[in-house]
Amino acid sequence: MPDDLFAELVGLLPVGVFALDDDGRVVLWNAAAERLTGRPSNDTVGRHVLGNGASGPAEPEPAAAVFGSSTVAGILEDLRAGRPFSRRLPATADRPWPLYVRVVPGPRDTVLGVLQDVGDKDAADEAFGLLDALWETAPVGLAYFDAELRYRRVNGAVFDMDGGSPDERLGRTLEEVHGAVGAAIAEDLRAVLSDGRSRTDVLVQGRLWHGRGPFQEWRTHYHPVRGPDGAVVGAGVVLVEVTGAEQTRKALAQAAAQREHALNRYQSLVEATSAAVWIREADGRAVRDAPGLRAITGQSAEEHRGWGFLDAVHPVHRAEFAASWRAAATADPAAVFVRSYRLRTAEGGYRWFRTRAVPVHSGGRVVEWVGTETDIDVNMRARERLAVLAEATHAMNAALDPEGELVALAESVVPQFADLCRVFLLDPDPLSRVWSSPAASGSPGERRLTGRRSVTRRAPGIPTMPGSHERFVFSGDHPVARSARGTAPLLIHVPDTTASAWQPPPDQAGWAAETGAHSMLVAPVLSGGAVVAALLLIACADRAPYTEDDLALVRELATRASVAVENAVAFQQSREVSLALQNAMLTEPPCFPGVEIEARYRPAAAQLHVGGDWYDAFALPSGDLAVGVGDVEGHDLPAAATMGQLRSMLRGLAHDSEAAPSVVLGKLDRVLSGLDVTRFTTLVYGRLTPTEGGAVFRWSNAGHPAPILVGPDGEPQLLTGRVDVVLGVEPAAPRHDREARIPPGSTLLLYTDGLFERRRDHGDTAGAALLELVRQAVPLPLPAFCDRLVQAGIADTGDDIVVLALRVAAEPG
């Protein structure tokens, strides 16, 4: 084709065309290139743009001004590598519209290029912006790979699904980033690059990041990406994570199989346990028949319907059970309902059952209840027996005398275990307690059991039993007489069908018919090998009849009552000894001229009425008044005995000597230690000497709380001073005396630490509280003053308390 014709055709093309020679100069710049770039041909052709021309650096190269230096560099790089160059050029100030440029090697070492307007600037920018926004905000993962399957672009959804960052992906292959799973995806992408066909809905699963990531599943879609010439230049990937969905699908399939299995199993369960399974409406009513439950209660279908099933519940439990069942049926959210209660059986009695109901949901609401009834009577009766045994044992241990223990036993078993309990106390005289002779009984061959007293406890609603008076006489065939004679418990059902059947008197038979008495337990109580009492327990009306298991319980109750009675007898004996010891040692204070004396004693072991604390006041031959308050370690009979020895020794040593209190205490300490009487005793001992202006008190303190002196003004003060070591620790240690004047109208108080001591007393608040108590009480007469101190209860140790108060008479007028 002639060159001029070719030049004319090129000039008519609607796209810009340019050419560069092998020296890098522009040899072709058609009219469209002039229009698109704003650079005239005569100012462009012949100019150098590839860096090896003669143009000076101060004059910008025309092509560089059009394309930009980075674009020129890109053209050079791709052409030298033998690759065509394609790029979209953004608008500039001189050229306010974008261009598309494509450069390829031409014939005879030339370079041919095409410039094309990509459209209106605003429309193009908006289109590209929308495409970029769609790419980044797509709810699915989007990725683009070049022909070598290297990451070129990835949207944010991929990072959300799989983690990582752009730097960890871009420019790298799938195998480099993800290992085995990446290789599997790359294999599918190579097939797309090879044949140019899409692959859709490909399931991929595994762990990314060379196995370090969590297990995931993806639905992937692979598509070829083509260049302007239609050639496949890369591949695009659309991926959706379906890990949860796949697991849900599998779980639903598994749940469907399990549900079918559960339905089959439930049907088998209902068939196997139809006597205890029922179905009720969402509000708790019984609409469907429950043959299994009705077989237990004996109700008809009509009696059971609606709320009729509640009529079979024991009256004691009915109101509470009905209220809790209605509340559970209407609760939101509904929960499993479990209750234990007594249920009337078809045989007429009551047994313990446990009901368990489970709500059945559909569409987010309860549509019905499925429940079971389980017979737990044996277990509940066993628990009831254990509870009765524990309560009876506790009640008997709390009593302090044999009769009180047996009364406590009766009160603990009614109404929990019996409707009526009688305790018969037999005659205490051994000759009267044996069986009376035929002559004494009035009937030949009949031997009777007599007793001096009986105690009766009845459940609410049970009328008084005839013959429930204190004195009793039983015929030889009476169950109580038979049990006492054989020293063994008996179980008797009414009517008694045994060989030695006993028929009650008419009035007691009428009482049994009125109350519905049907069974009774009798057991003897022994002490020292002899029967001292008998227990009679009666079950009436709808209470379950007594069984052999209940007979074992009453046998154990009688055994424990026997032990309690023997302990109480021993306690009474100890108490009598204690009272005698107390009367011997804690005598009334003497009468002393001009001085009023009051003493109070309260032991920690209140049952024994004696302990280790003590007081004493006695006149000396010199005319002085000797006073002492001591505390022997312990709260029992040995402590009381030691206290008695110490008190007697102190009296003897003080009465035989006119020595100072410190000398008397020194002698007492050496005697106690030498005879090994005690190892730890505190004591205040002193002498009160009358004077014309009141009295003088001289004392010595062996580790005891300091005395308190309240002057005529009513203000108390501690008589402090040197406190020596306690008795029984260091007999050779020196002891000291203190002396204080006691004005007329003053009160001197000696006491033990049980009056004020507290377990936790930070800052000596107990001592301050004691002084305040004395200040408030001292205006009272001396007996009331002492009573007030003992009854105030500012201490919390439960220790013995001793108070010895001396009030010097006020001056006349």
Salt bridges, closest charged atoms under 4 A:
ASP23 OD2 - ARG25 NE 3.59
ASP43 OD1 - ARG47 NH1 3.69
GLU59 OE2 - ARG47 NH2 2.12
ASP78 OD1 - ARG83 NH2 2.98
ASP122 OD1 - LYS121 NZ 3.90
ASP125 OD1 - ARG88 NH2 3.31
ASP125 OD2 - LYS121 NZ 3.46
ASP132 OD1 - ARG153 NH1 3.52
GLU136 OE2 - ARG153 NH2 3.84
ASP146 OD2 - ARG152 NE 2.72
GLU148 OE1 - ARG150 NE 3.49
GLU175 OE2 - ARG190 NH2 3.00
GLU176 OE1 - ARG150 NH1 3.91
ASP195 OD2 - ARG197 NH2 3.34
ASP195 OD1 - ARG199 NH1 2.83
ASP201 OD1 - ARG219 NH1 3.47
GLU246 OE2 - ARG219 NH2 3.70
GLU246 OE1 - ARG249 NH2 3.04
ASP283 OD2 - ARG285 NE 2.64
ASP289 OD1 - ARG294 NE 2.71
GLU302 OE1 - ARG305 NE 3.93
GLU320 OE2 - ARG339 NE 3.79
GLU368 OE1 - ARG288 NH2 2.91
ASP375 OD2 - ARG351 NE 2.92
ASP377 OD2 - ARG351 NH1 3.65
ASP377 OD2 - ARG381 NH1 3.97
GLU403 OE2 - ARG452 NH1 2.77
GLU403 OE1 - ARG453 NH1 2.39
GLU411 OE2 - ARG457 NH2 3.11
ASP419 OD2 - ARG543 NE 3.00
ASP427 OD1 - ARG471 NH1 2.85
GLU446 OE1 - ARG448 NH2 3.79
GLU470 OE2 - ARG453 NE 3.97
ASP496 OD2 - ARG482 NH1 3.54
ASP542 OD2 - HIS314 NE2 3.02
ASP549 OD2 - ARG385 NH2 3.81
ASP550 OD2 - ARG381 NH2 2.65
ASP550 OD1 - ARG385 NH1 2.79
GLU556 OE2 - ARG560 NE 2.86
GLU598 OE1 - ARG600 NH1 2.89
ASP616 OD1 - ARG647 NH2 3.51
ASP616 OD2 - ARG651 NE 2.67
ASP624 OD2 - ARG687 NH2 2.91
GLU658 OE1 - ARG687 NH2 2.99
ASP669 OD2 - ARG735 NH2 2.87
ASP676 OD1 - ARG679 NH2 3.79
GLU715 OE2 - ARG775 NH2 2.68
ASP724 OD1 - ARG722 NE 3.90
ASP724 OD1 - HIS736 ND1 3.03
ASP737 OD2 - ARG698 NH2 3.83
GLU772 OE1 - ARG775 NH1 2.42
ASP787 OD1 - ARG600 NE 2.60
ASP796 OD1 - ARG759 NH1 3.84
ASP799 OD1 - HIS635 NE2 3.40
ASP800 OD2 - HIS635 ND1 3.34
